[in-house]
Amino acid sequence: MTTSTKKPSPAKRLALYRQRAEKIGMRRVEVAVPAPDVAIIRNFARAFREGGVGAERLRRQGELIDHPPLARNSAELYEMLRAGIGEGVDLELPIRRFEEPRHTGF
C-alpha cells in the first residue's frame, strides 16, 4: 500500500506562511526601491526581525525623520548637537533678517 502525500499549491503554502508569521506578530511587505538600495532595505528588515539595539536605533531615526526635534533656545540646540540627535537629518533654519542696530544715545 502506497501513501502519496500531495504538496500544497504555492498559493496555499504562501497563505500558511503568512498565517504563521502573523501569529508571531510579523507582517510580509513588498516595496519597490532603486536597485542600489536593495541591500540596505534588506539589512533594515533583518535588523527589525532580530530586534534589539539595532531595531531600536532605526525606529528612533525614523521618528526623528518624521518629527524632527525643535530647540527652543541655543542651550537646547547645543545639547541636541552634542547628543547626536538628528545626525544626518537636514536642519531647516529660518532666514534671519538684518536689522539696523538701535541707537542708545551713548
A tleap script that builds the chain and sets N, CA, C and O, in Angstrom:
source leaprc.protein.ff14SB
mol = sequence {
  NMET THR THR SER THR LYS LYS PRO SER PRO
  ALA LYS ARG LEU ALA LEU TYR ARG GLN ARG
  ALA GLU LYS ILE GLY MET ARG ARG VAL GLU
  VAL ALA VAL PRO ALA PRO ASP VAL ALA ILE
  ILE ARG ASN PHE ALA ARG ALA PHE ARG GLU
  GLY GLY VAL GLY ALA GLU ARG LEU ARG ARG
  GLN GLY GLU LEU ILE ASP HIE PRO PRO LEU
  ALA ARG ASN SER ALA GLU LEU TYR GLU MET
  LEU ARG ALA GLY ILE GLY GLU GLY VAL ASP
  LEU GLU LEU PRO ILE ARG ARG PHE GLU GLU
  PRO ARG HIE THR GLY CPHE
}
set mol.1.N position { 0.843 -1.167 0.000 }
set mol.1.CA position { 0.000 0.000 0.000 }
set mol.1.C position { 0.892 1.236 0.000 }
set mol.1.O position { 1.786 1.363 0.837 }
set mol.2.N position { 0.654 2.119 -0.913 }
set mol.2.CA position { 1.455 3.340 -1.034 }
set mol.2.C position { 0.628 4.537 -0.599 }
set mol.2.O position { -0.531 4.702 -0.979 }
set mol.3.N position { 1.263 5.352 0.203 }
set mol.3.CA position { 0.606 6.605 0.587 }
set mol.3.C position { 1.316 7.746 -0.120 }
set mol.3.O position { 2.526 7.930 0.018 }
set mol.4.N position { 0.569 8.480 -0.852 }
set mol.4.CA position { 1.166 9.617 -1.533 }
set mol.4.C position { 0.775 10.882 -0.782 }
set mol.4.O position { -0.390 11.113 -0.459 }
set mol.5.N position { 1.767 11.668 -0.524 }
set mol.5.CA position { 1.497 12.948 0.139 }
set mol.5.C position { 1.528 14.034 -0.920 }
set mol.5.O position { 2.522 14.244 -1.615 }
set mol.6.N position { 0.429 14.692 -1.008 }
set mol.6.CA position { 0.301 15.737 -2.005 }
set mol.6.C position { 0.809 17.052 -1.409 }
set mol.6.O position { 0.403 17.448 -0.317 }
set mol.7.N position { 1.700 17.721 -2.141 }
set mol.7.CA position { 2.224 19.003 -1.690 }
set mol.7.C position { 1.175 20.075 -1.913 }
set mol.7.O position { 0.459 20.062 -2.914 }
set mol.8.N position { 1.091 21.006 -0.966 }
set mol.8.CA position { 0.131 22.102 -1.167 }
set mol.8.C position { 0.579 23.008 -2.323 }
set mol.8.O position { 1.765 23.096 -2.642 }
set mol.9.N position { -0.363 23.648 -2.913 }
set mol.9.CA position { -0.061 24.555 -4.023 }
set mol.9.C position { 0.766 25.737 -3.507 }
set mol.9.O position { 0.767 26.006 -2.306 }
set mol.10.N position { 1.475 26.451 -4.404 }
set mol.10.CA position { 2.241 27.619 -3.970 }
set mol.10.C position { 1.384 28.672 -3.261 }
set mol.10.O position { 1.831 29.288 -2.294 }
set mol.11.N position { 0.176 28.873 -3.732 }
set mol.11.CA position { -0.708 29.848 -3.093 }
set mol.11.C position { -1.060 29.412 -1.670 }
set mol.11.O position { -1.103 30.237 -0.757 }
set mol.12.N position { -1.309 28.117 -1.486 }
set mol.12.CA position { -1.642 27.586 -0.154 }
set mol.12.C position { -0.436 27.692 0.778 }
set mol.12.O position { -0.581 28.037 1.951 }
set mol.13.N position { 0.767 27.391 0.248 }
set mol.13.CA position { 1.975 27.488 1.073 }
set mol.13.C position { 2.192 28.927 1.525 }
set mol.13.O position { 2.545 29.175 2.679 }
set mol.14.N position { 1.981 29.876 0.612 }
set mol.14.CA position { 2.139 31.287 0.957 }
set mol.14.C position { 1.123 31.700 2.026 }
set mol.14.O position { 1.462 32.426 2.961 }
set mol.15.N position { -0.102 31.244 1.886 }
set mol.15.CA position { -1.138 31.563 2.875 }
set mol.15.C position { -0.761 31.002 4.250 }
set mol.15.O position { -0.926 31.678 5.266 }
set mol.16.N position { -0.259 29.777 4.277 }
set mol.16.CA position { 0.157 29.167 5.552 }
set mol.16.C position { 1.323 29.935 6.162 }
set mol.16.O position { 1.357 30.169 7.370 }
set mol.17.N position { 2.287 30.328 5.313 }
set mol.17.CA position { 3.435 31.106 5.783 }
set mol.17.C position { 2.968 32.416 6.415 }
set mol.17.O position { 3.438 32.798 7.486 }
set mol.18.N position { 2.049 33.095 5.750 }
set mol.18.CA position { 1.556 34.372 6.262 }
set mol.18.C position { 0.791 34.187 7.578 }
set mol.18.O position { 0.887 35.027 8.473 }
set mol.19.N position { 0.036 33.095 7.696 }
set mol.19.CA position { -0.693 32.826 8.939 }
set mol.19.C position { 0.282 32.604 10.095 }
set mol.19.O position { 0.096 33.137 11.189 }
set mol.20.N position { 1.328 31.806 9.836 }
set mol.20.CA position { 2.321 31.547 10.893 }
set mol.20.C position { 3.036 32.839 11.289 }
set mol.20.O position { 3.245 33.098 12.474 }
set mol.21.N position { 3.406 33.640 10.307 }
set mol.21.CA position { 4.105 34.898 10.589 }
set mol.21.C position { 3.218 35.851 11.381 }
set mol.21.O position { 3.683 36.510 12.311 }
set mol.22.N position { 1.948 35.921 11.015 }
set mol.22.CA position { 1.036 36.828 11.700 }
set mol.22.C position { 0.845 36.429 13.160 }
set mol.22.O position { 0.678 37.290 14.024 }
set mol.23.N position { 0.869 35.129 13.434 }
set mol.23.CA position { 0.711 34.657 14.810 }
set mol.23.C position { 1.837 35.150 15.711 }
set mol.23.O position { 1.628 35.357 16.907 }
set mol.24.N position { 3.026 35.338 15.149 }
set mol.24.CA position { 4.147 35.819 15.961 }
set mol.24.C position { 4.379 37.318 15.789 }
set mol.24.O position { 5.419 37.837 16.195 }
set mol.25.N position { 3.410 38.017 15.186 }
set mol.25.CA position { 3.473 39.464 15.077 }
set mol.25.C position { 4.267 39.995 13.900 }
set mol.25.O position { 4.654 41.163 13.893 }
set mol.26.N position { 4.514 39.157 12.906 }
set mol.26.CA position { 5.260 39.595 11.726 }
set mol.26.C position { 4.284 39.870 10.588 }
set mol.26.O position { 3.174 39.339 10.558 }
set mol.27.N position { 4.714 40.700 9.664 }
set mol.27.CA position { 3.899 41.029 8.501 }
set mol.27.C position { 4.796 41.093 7.286 }
set mol.27.O position { 5.850 41.727 7.334 }
set mol.28.N position { 4.413 40.468 6.222 }
set mol.28.CA position { 5.185 40.489 4.984 }
set mol.28.C position { 4.843 41.760 4.227 }
set mol.28.O position { 3.671 42.111 4.092 }
set mol.29.N position { 5.869 42.454 3.729 }
set mol.29.CA position { 5.659 43.654 2.936 }
set mol.29.C position { 6.497 43.567 1.675 }
set mol.29.O position { 7.539 42.913 1.642 }
set mol.30.N position { 6.025 44.232 0.649 }
set mol.30.CA position { 6.773 44.300 -0.599 }
set mol.30.C position { 6.919 45.764 -0.957 }
set mol.30.O position { 5.947 46.519 -0.952 }
set mol.31.N position { 8.145 46.156 -1.266 }
set mol.31.CA position { 8.402 47.541 -1.617 }
set mol.31.C position { 9.219 47.594 -2.897 }
set mol.31.O position { 9.959 46.664 -3.217 }
set mol.32.N position { 9.079 48.675 -3.612 }
set mol.32.CA position { 9.880 48.898 -4.807 }
set mol.32.C position { 10.873 50.021 -4.487 }
set mol.32.O position { 10.473 51.134 -4.148 }
set mol.33.N position { 12.152 49.722 -4.596 }
set mol.33.CA position { 13.205 50.697 -4.307 }
set mol.33.C position { 14.220 50.680 -5.444 }
set mol.33.O position { 14.281 49.712 -6.202 }
set mol.34.N position { 15.008 51.730 -5.570 }
set mol.34.CA position { 16.062 51.713 -6.589 }
set mol.34.C position { 17.017 50.538 -6.339 }
set mol.34.O position { 17.300 50.185 -5.195 }
set mol.35.N position { 17.496 49.955 -7.409 }
set mol.35.CA position { 18.351 48.766 -7.322 }
set mol.35.C position { 19.528 48.921 -6.357 }
set mol.35.O position { 19.813 47.984 -5.611 }
set mol.36.N position { 20.224 50.063 -6.338 }
set mol.36.CA position { 21.359 50.170 -5.408 }
set mol.36.C position { 20.958 50.119 -3.929 }
set mol.36.O position { 21.802 49.853 -3.074 }
set mol.37.N position { 19.679 50.371 -3.619 }
set mol.37.CA position { 19.223 50.409 -2.230 }
set mol.37.C position { 18.665 49.084 -1.723 }
set mol.37.O position { 18.291 48.989 -0.554 }
set mol.38.N position { 18.600 48.072 -2.562 }
set mol.38.CA position { 18.009 46.786 -2.161 }
set mol.38.C position { 18.734 46.197 -0.957 }
set mol.38.O position { 18.085 45.747 -0.013 }
set mol.39.N position { 20.051 46.192 -0.970 }
set mol.39.CA position { 20.814 45.615 0.140 }
set mol.39.C position { 20.549 46.367 1.442 }
set mol.39.O position { 20.469 45.761 2.511 }
set mol.40.N position { 20.413 47.683 1.348 }
set mol.40.CA position { 20.151 48.488 2.546 }
set mol.40.C position { 18.799 48.115 3.145 }
set mol.40.O position { 18.682 47.913 4.353 }
set mol.41.N position { 17.780 48.026 2.294 }
set mol.41.CA position { 16.437 47.683 2.771 }
set mol.41.C position { 16.432 46.289 3.393 }
set mol.41.O position { 15.792 46.074 4.423 }
set mol.42.N position { 17.133 45.348 2.784 }
set mol.42.CA position { 17.214 44.000 3.355 }
set mol.42.C position { 17.896 44.023 4.723 }
set mol.42.O position { 17.478 43.314 5.639 }
set mol.43.N position { 18.943 44.835 4.862 }
set mol.43.CA position { 19.609 44.945 6.163 }
set mol.43.C position { 18.685 45.557 7.204 }
set mol.43.O position { 18.672 45.122 8.356 }
set mol.44.N position { 17.904 46.573 6.803 }
set mol.44.CA position { 16.934 47.149 7.727 }
set mol.44.C position { 15.919 46.092 8.162 }
set mol.44.O position { 15.619 45.964 9.349 }
set mol.45.N position { 15.397 45.341 7.201 }
set mol.45.CA position { 14.403 44.308 7.512 }
set mol.45.C position { 14.986 43.271 8.465 }
set mol.45.O position { 14.315 42.846 9.405 }
set mol.46.N position { 16.230 42.861 8.228 }
set mol.46.CA position { 16.878 41.880 9.107 }
set mol.46.C position { 17.005 42.446 10.522 }
set mol.46.O position { 16.739 41.746 11.498 }
set mol.47.N position { 17.413 43.719 10.632 }
set mol.47.CA position { 17.561 44.336 11.949 }
set mol.47.C position { 16.220 44.370 12.681 }
set mol.47.O position { 16.165 44.100 13.881 }
set mol.48.N position { 15.144 44.699 11.974 }
set mol.48.CA position { 13.824 44.724 12.611 }
set mol.48.C position { 13.384 43.330 13.031 }
set mol.48.O position { 12.817 43.159 14.110 }
set mol.49.N position { 13.641 42.318 12.180 }
set mol.49.CA position { 13.269 40.945 12.541 }
set mol.49.C position { 13.995 40.482 13.788 }
set mol.49.O position { 13.400 39.851 14.662 }
set mol.50.N position { 15.295 40.797 13.873 }
set mol.50.CA position { 16.102 40.331 15.000 }
set mol.50.C position { 15.830 41.137 16.264 }
set mol.50.O position { 16.073 40.655 17.370 }
set mol.51.N position { 15.325 42.362 16.108 }
set mol.51.CA position { 15.032 43.193 17.275 }
set mol.51.C position { 16.310 43.723 17.897 }
set mol.51.O position { 17.349 43.787 17.240 }
set mol.52.N position { 16.233 44.094 19.144 }
set mol.52.CA position { 17.408 44.543 19.869 }
set mol.52.C position { 17.769 45.998 19.620 }
set mol.52.O position { 16.938 46.811 19.213 }
set mol.53.N position { 19.039 46.300 19.880 }
set mol.53.CA position { 19.538 47.670 19.813 }
set mol.53.C position { 19.453 48.235 18.401 }
set mol.53.O position { 19.076 49.394 18.225 }
set mol.54.N position { 19.795 47.441 17.397 }
set mol.54.CA position { 19.757 47.919 16.020 }
set mol.54.C position { 18.362 48.350 15.595 }
set mol.54.O position { 18.196 49.386 14.952 }
set mol.55.N position { 17.365 47.557 15.952 }
set mol.55.CA position { 15.982 47.892 15.597 }
set mol.55.C position { 15.534 49.156 16.325 }
set mol.55.O position { 14.858 50.006 15.745 }
set mol.56.N position { 15.912 49.277 17.599 }
set mol.56.CA position { 15.531 50.468 18.356 }
set mol.56.C position { 16.157 51.715 17.760 }
set mol.56.O position { 15.508 52.757 17.671 }
set mol.57.N position { 17.409 51.616 17.353 }
set mol.57.CA position { 18.100 52.761 16.751 }
set mol.57.C position { 17.404 53.185 15.461 }
set mol.57.O position { 17.217 54.377 15.217 }
set mol.58.N position { 17.020 52.214 14.637 }
set mol.58.CA position { 16.325 52.532 13.393 }
set mol.58.C position { 14.968 53.175 13.661 }
set mol.58.O position { 14.570 54.105 12.960 }
set mol.59.N position { 14.265 52.686 14.664 }
set mol.59.CA position { 12.962 53.285 14.996 }
set mol.59.C position { 13.133 54.743 15.443 }
set mol.59.O position { 12.358 55.615 15.051 }
set mol.60.N position { 14.163 54.994 16.273 }
set mol.60.CA position { 14.413 56.369 16.721 }
set mol.60.C position { 14.753 57.268 15.541 }
set mol.60.O position { 14.282 58.403 15.466 }
set mol.61.N position { 15.569 56.766 14.618 }
set mol.61.CA position { 15.924 57.564 13.444 }
set mol.61.C position { 14.669 57.858 12.609 }
set mol.61.O position { 14.504 58.966 12.099 }
set mol.62.N position { 13.792 56.862 12.474 }
set mol.62.CA position { 12.544 57.076 11.747 }
set mol.62.C position { 11.690 58.140 12.402 }
set mol.62.O position { 11.083 58.964 11.717 }
set mol.63.N position { 11.638 58.126 13.733 }
set mol.63.CA position { 10.876 59.145 14.454 }
set mol.63.C position { 11.478 60.522 14.231 }
set mol.63.O position { 10.752 61.504 14.078 }
set mol.64.N position { 12.806 60.597 14.211 }
set mol.64.CA position { 13.463 61.887 14.002 }
set mol.64.C position { 13.195 62.430 12.609 }
set mol.64.O position { 13.074 63.641 12.423 }
set mol.65.N position { 13.101 61.542 11.636 }
set mol.65.CA position { 12.817 61.986 10.275 }
set mol.65.C position { 11.372 62.478 10.188 }
set mol.65.O position { 11.092 63.507 9.572 }
set mol.66.N position { 10.456 61.727 10.814 }
set mol.66.CA position { 9.040 62.126 10.783 }
set mol.66.C position { 8.766 63.370 11.615 }
set mol.66.O position { 7.981 64.230 11.214 }
set mol.67.N position { 9.418 63.469 12.787 }
set mol.67.CA position { 9.183 64.578 13.718 }
set mol.67.C position { 10.525 65.102 14.214 }
set mol.67.O position { 10.962 64.737 15.305 }
set mol.68.N position { 11.185 65.950 13.431 }
set mol.68.CA position { 12.489 66.456 13.883 }
set mol.68.C position { 12.349 67.269 15.163 }
set mol.68.O position { 11.372 67.998 15.335 }
set mol.69.N position { 13.325 67.145 16.064 }
set mol.69.CA position { 13.234 67.886 17.323 }
set mol.69.C position { 13.427 69.378 17.085 }
set mol.69.O position { 14.120 69.795 16.157 }
set mol.70.N position { 12.804 70.159 17.934 }
set mol.70.CA position { 12.925 71.611 17.839 }
set mol.70.C position { 13.637 72.121 19.091 }
set mol.70.O position { 13.290 71.746 20.211 }
set mol.71.N position { 14.618 72.963 18.889 }
set mol.71.CA position { 15.313 73.583 20.012 }
set mol.71.C position { 14.669 74.939 20.268 }
set mol.71.O position { 14.503 75.739 19.347 }
set mol.72.N position { 14.309 75.194 21.520 }
set mol.72.CA position { 13.681 76.468 21.859 }
set mol.72.C position { 14.700 77.569 22.138 }
set mol.72.O position { 14.381 78.757 22.097 }
set mol.73.N position { 15.946 77.145 22.425 }
set mol.73.CA position { 16.989 78.140 22.675 }
set mol.73.C position { 18.345 77.539 22.307 }
set mol.73.O position { 18.434 76.367 21.942 }
set mol.74.N position { 19.382 78.340 22.404 }
set mol.74.CA position { 20.700 77.877 21.978 }
set mol.74.C position { 21.231 76.756 22.865 }
set mol.74.O position { 21.959 75.889 22.382 }
set mol.75.N position { 20.887 76.754 24.141 }
set mol.75.CA position { 21.352 75.701 25.044 }
set mol.75.C position { 20.767 74.344 24.632 }
set mol.75.O position { 21.473 73.336 24.636 }
set mol.76.N position { 19.484 74.320 24.281 }
set mol.76.CA position { 18.859 73.077 23.826 }
set mol.76.C position { 19.461 72.619 22.505 }
set mol.76.O position { 19.677 71.425 22.300 }
set mol.77.N position { 19.733 73.563 21.607 }
set mol.77.CA position { 20.351 73.208 20.335 }
set mol.77.C position { 21.731 72.609 20.575 }
set mol.77.O position { 22.087 71.600 19.967 }
set mol.78.N position { 22.494 73.219 21.445 }
set mol.78.CA position { 23.828 72.722 21.774 }
set mol.78.C position { 23.753 71.301 22.333 }
set mol.78.O position { 24.528 70.436 21.926 }
set mol.79.N position { 22.833 71.057 23.254 }
set mol.79.CA position { 22.690 69.717 23.838 }
set mol.79.C position { 22.250 68.693 22.801 }
set mol.79.O position { 22.721 67.556 22.816 }
set mol.80.N position { 21.353 69.084 21.898 }
set mol.80.CA position { 20.911 68.163 20.851 }
set mol.80.C position { 22.072 67.796 19.944 }
set mol.80.O position { 22.233 66.632 19.579 }
set mol.81.N position { 22.880 68.780 19.579 }
set mol.81.CA position { 24.020 68.516 18.706 }
set mol.81.C position { 25.058 67.649 19.411 }
set mol.81.O position { 25.652 66.774 18.782 }
set mol.82.N position { 25.285 67.870 20.685 }
set mol.82.CA position { 26.237 67.047 21.440 }
set mol.82.C position { 25.756 65.607 21.561 }
set mol.82.O position { 26.561 64.676 21.521 }
set mol.83.N position { 24.457 65.422 21.708 }
set mol.83.CA position { 23.899 64.075 21.868 }
set mol.83.C position { 23.828 63.324 20.549 }
set mol.83.O position { 23.582 62.118 20.529 }
set mol.84.N position { 24.043 64.034 19.445 }
set mol.84.CA position { 23.983 63.376 18.141 }
set mol.84.C position { 22.568 63.184 17.647 }
set mol.84.O position { 22.337 62.443 16.691 }
set mol.85.N position { 21.612 63.847 18.292 }
set mol.85.CA position { 20.219 63.723 17.875 }
set mol.85.C position { 20.070 64.355 16.504 }
set mol.85.O position { 20.523 65.477 16.277 }
set mol.86.N position { 19.447 63.648 15.607 }
set mol.86.CA position { 19.197 64.183 14.285 }
set mol.86.C position { 20.393 64.085 13.352 }
set mol.86.O position { 20.438 64.757 12.322 }
set mol.87.N position { 21.350 63.258 13.706 }
set mol.87.CA position { 22.519 63.115 12.842 }
set mol.87.C position { 22.077 62.636 11.468 }
set mol.87.O position { 21.380 61.629 11.344 }
set mol.88.N position { 22.482 63.355 10.455 }
set mol.88.CA position { 22.108 63.003 9.095 }
set mol.88.C position { 20.791 63.601 8.644 }
set mol.88.O position { 20.414 63.450 7.482 }
set mol.89.N position { 20.080 64.278 9.538 }
set mol.89.CA position { 18.807 64.914 9.191 }
set mol.89.C position { 19.086 66.369 8.849 }
set mol.89.O position { 19.783 67.059 9.594 }
set mol.90.N position { 18.553 66.840 7.736 }
set mol.90.CA position { 18.760 68.222 7.329 }
set mol.90.C position { 18.062 69.169 8.286 }
set mol.90.O position { 16.908 68.965 8.661 }
set mol.91.N position { 18.784 70.204 8.670 }
set mol.91.CA position { 18.199 71.224 9.529 }
set mol.91.C position { 17.483 72.256 8.672 }
set mol.91.O position { 17.992 72.673 7.632 }
set mol.92.N position { 16.314 72.661 9.108 }
set mol.92.CA position { 15.577 73.720 8.420 }
set mol.92.C position { 15.639 74.960 9.301 }
set mol.92.O position { 14.898 75.085 10.276 }
set mol.93.N position { 16.528 75.865 8.946 }
set mol.93.CA position { 16.704 77.068 9.746 }
set mol.93.C position { 16.037 78.243 9.046 }
set mol.93.O position { 16.184 78.408 7.835 }
set mol.94.N position { 15.302 79.063 9.799 }
set mol.94.CA position { 14.664 80.220 9.175 }
set mol.94.C position { 15.720 81.258 8.793 }
set mol.94.O position { 16.760 81.362 9.444 }
set mol.95.N position { 15.451 82.011 7.753 }
set mol.95.CA position { 16.357 83.065 7.336 }
set mol.95.C position { 16.192 84.235 8.298 }
set mol.95.O position { 15.081 84.699 8.551 }
set mol.96.N position { 17.302 84.695 8.821 }
set mol.96.CA position { 17.253 85.790 9.781 }
set mol.96.C position { 17.399 87.108 9.032 }
set mol.96.O position { 18.344 87.293 8.264 }
set mol.97.N position { 16.483 88.000 9.254 }
set mol.97.CA position { 16.545 89.265 8.535 }
set mol.97.C position { 17.470 90.235 9.274 }
set mol.97.O position { 17.581 90.205 10.499 }
set mol.98.N position { 18.119 91.081 8.507 }
set mol.98.CA position { 19.046 92.060 9.067 }
set mol.98.C position { 18.280 93.236 9.634 }
set mol.98.O position { 17.371 93.772 9.000 }
set mol.99.N position { 18.659 93.623 10.828 }
set mol.99.CA position { 18.056 94.803 11.445 }
set mol.99.C position { 19.167 95.789 11.795 }
set mol.99.O position { 20.239 95.395 12.257 }
set mol.100.N position { 18.903 97.050 11.574 }
set mol.100.CA position { 19.866 98.104 11.941 }
set mol.100.C position { 20.008 98.103 13.464 }
set mol.100.O position { 19.034 97.886 14.185 }
set mol.101.N position { 21.226 98.347 13.944 }
set mol.101.CA position { 21.404 98.431 15.398 }
set mol.101.C position { 20.633 99.628 15.979 }
set mol.101.O position { 20.472 100.657 15.322 }
set mol.102.N position { 20.175 99.475 17.188 }
set mol.102.CA position { 19.449 100.543 17.854 }
set mol.102.C position { 20.424 101.609 18.372 }
set mol.102.O position { 21.518 101.293 18.842 }
set mol.103.N position { 20.022 102.821 18.280 }
set mol.103.CA position { 20.828 103.886 18.826 }
set mol.103.C position { 20.453 104.050 20.298 }
set mol.103.O position { 19.284 104.257 20.624 }
set mol.104.N position { 21.437 103.959 21.179 }
set mol.104.CA position { 21.153 104.026 22.615 }
set mol.104.C position { 21.463 105.381 23.233 }
set mol.104.O position { 21.095 105.651 24.376 }
set mol.105.N position { 22.150 106.243 22.459 }
set mol.105.CA position { 22.438 107.572 22.986 }
set mol.105.C position { 23.754 107.667 23.729 }
set mol.105.O position { 24.048 108.715 24.304 }
set mol.106.N position { 24.549 106.629 23.739 }
set mol.106.CA position { 25.837 106.714 24.420 }
set mol.106.C position { 26.889 107.252 23.511 }
set mol.106.O position { 28.043 107.393 23.917 }
savepdb mol mol.pdb
quit
